[in-house]
Amino acid sequence: MATERIRVGYVELTEEESARLLKEVQRDQQAETLEDLQEIMNAYDARMVEPDEDLLEEVIADAEGEPSVTEEEIEVFPKVENGKRYQIKASKKSNS
């Protein structure tokens, strides 16, 4: 059975998020499939990044109108210090 959703640390990505991350990782590493991506992500961890409204206004001012986080994102980072970090837009989660 083919992998459709990737798990990074405690975060299980949706199919849409998994596809976004695969696209990002394909630029840097040898990940052709989601199975390849899962093998790479076993050495990574992830966390949700939510914009803080007060902080967001400061970021906008500091970045000359270009905020770095404007919506909920997922940051993917290596478990060891050195390595490529990825940040992808999080899918809209439903509360149903």
N, C-alpha and C positions, 0 to 999 in steps of 0.2 A: 504494500500500500504506500502510495507516494505521500511525502510530507507536504502539507498545505499550510501549516501554521508553525512558526518558529518560536522557540522558548529561549529567552536570554535572561539568565539569572532567574529572578522570581516573576518576570514579566512574560506572559504569553501573548504574542502578537496576533492580531487578526490576520486573515488572509491578505487583506489590502496592505496592512503594515508590513507583513512578511515580504510581499512583492516590492514595496518601496525600498526596504532594507537590502534585498537581493540586488536591486538596480544600483544602489550606492556601493555595495561591496564589490560588485562586478568590475567597477572602475579601478579598484586597487588590488584585488586578489583573484585567485583562481576559483571562483564560485560560479559554476554554470547552472546548477540546480538548487532547489531549496534544501535538498539533502546535503549538498556541499556547504551551503550556508550554515546549516545547523551544526555541522562539524566545526566550522570556524567559530561560531557563536558560543560553543561550549567553553571557550577561553575568555568570554566576555560577560559583563554584567550590564544591567540596564536600570534606568529610573525614569519616572514620569517628571517632566518639567512643565510646571504650570505658571503662566505669567502672573506676577503680583502687580495689581493695578497701580499702586503707588510707585513701585520700582519701575514699572513699565514707562511711566511718564518721565522719570529720570533717564532711562535708557534712550528714549526717543530724543530727548534734548541732547544727550551726550553723543549720540550717533547721527546728529544732524537730520533728524526725521526718519531714520532707518532703524527701527527697533530690531533687536536680535531674536526676541521671543514674542510673538504676537498671538499665539494660540498654544494650546496644549501640545507638547512634543514629547518624544521619547528619545532620551540620550543613551547611546550604546557605547560602552567604554571597556577597554581591556582590563582584566583582573590584575595584570602586572602593570607597572607604571608606564612603560614605553609602548607606544602603538597608536594606531589610527582610531580616532573617535568618530562616531556617526550620530547624526541627529535627524530624525524623521518626524513628519507631522503625524500626530496620533489620529486615529479614526474616531469619529463621533461614537461615544459609548451610549447605549440606551439603558435606561433604568428599569426596563420591563422584565 
